[in-house]
């Protein structure tokens, strides 16, 4: 019990030290501060980007379908269906692996990765739906 109290005390001390201001380091005469008071400015390259690359900035509600790469021509319905199937498979596999067992089934562990993948699929479906595909 004493070891637990000592561990908690050191953890609290470490947390407190993480948020304490550090010592001020003096600047040398020929040096400048690492942090300037001016706002950062955008630097643009004078060399144009290579052909085939596009900017990732957009002003509409959703980006163009080009951001999906090879999935740019897939309809939103297919993405939604794949997202629901991946979410169901992933949720089932997570449900099977949550009660930690001595020898978990590796297929359930691998299948649990479908859950975050379903989120990416539903974002792709949203992009395609907003682009009318």
N, C-alpha and C positions, 0 to 999 in steps of 0.2 A: 504494500500500500504506500509505503514511503517512497519507493521508486516511481510510482505513478504520479505522486504529488510533485516530486522533483522534476519529472519529465514535463508535466503540465506547466510548472513554474518557468522552466527554461523555454518552453514553447511561447508562453506569454511574453517573456522578456525578448525573445526573437521577433515576435510580432510588433512589439512596441518599438524596437530598434529599427525596424524596417520603415516606419513612418516618421522617425525623428530626423530633423534636418542635419545634414552632415556639416563638417567644418568648412568654412569659407577658405578657398585657396586663393592666395594673392596672385595677381597678374604680374608678369614681368614687364619691364619697360617696353620691350620691342614686340610684345605679343598682343593680340586682340582677343576679345571674349569669344567663346565658342557660340554663344547665343547672341544674336544681334536683335536690336529692338525694331528693326524694319520687318515688314511682312515679307514672306517669301514670294519671289516672282517666278512665273512659269518660264522655263527655258525651252525654246523650240529649236529643233535641229534644222540647219540650213539645207541639209541633204534630204531630198524626198524619200518617203518610205518605199521599200521594194514593192514591185508590182505584185498584186495578189493579196496584199495585206490591207486590212481595213481598220479604221478607228473603232474603238469600243464605246464611243460616246453616242448617245441618242437623245432626242428631245421629245419623243412621243411617249405614250404610256408604257409601251413595251419595246424591247429592242427588236431589230429585224431578225428574221429567221436565219440569217447567215451565222449568228452566234452559236447555233446548234450544230454546226459542222455537217457531218454526214446525215444528220437527222433533219436537215432543213426542208426536205420534201415530204416528211412523214406528217400525216394529219394529226390534229389534236385528239381525235377519238381514239386512235391507236395508242397515243401517249397516255391517255386517261386509263384505258383498259390495262395497259402494262403497269401503270402506277398502282392501280387497285390490286392487281394480282401480286405485284411485288410487296405491297403493304400487307396483304393477307398472309403470304408465305413468310415474310419477315416477322410479323407479329406472332404467328404460330411457333416459329423457331425460337424466338426470344422467350415465349411462354414455356417452351420445353427446356430451355437452358437456365432460366432464372432459378429454379430450385437447384442449387449447386449439388452436384452428385460427385461421387468418387471418380467415375469414368464417364464423362459426358460424351454424347454422340457427336463426332466431328461434323457430320452433315448438318445438324441443328446449329452448330456454331457458325458454319459457313453460310447457312441460310439466313442467319440473323443479320447479315450484311445487306440483305434485300430491303430492310426497313429504311435506312438512310437513302438507298438508291431510289426508293419509291418517291421520296421527296424531290429528288432531282428530276424524275420523270414527270411529276405533276407541275413543276416549274416549266419544263419544256412544253407541256400541254397548254399552260397558261399563255406562254409566248406565242404558240401557234394559233390559239383561239383569238388572241388580240390582233394577230396579223391576218385573220380571216382564212386560215388554212385548216 
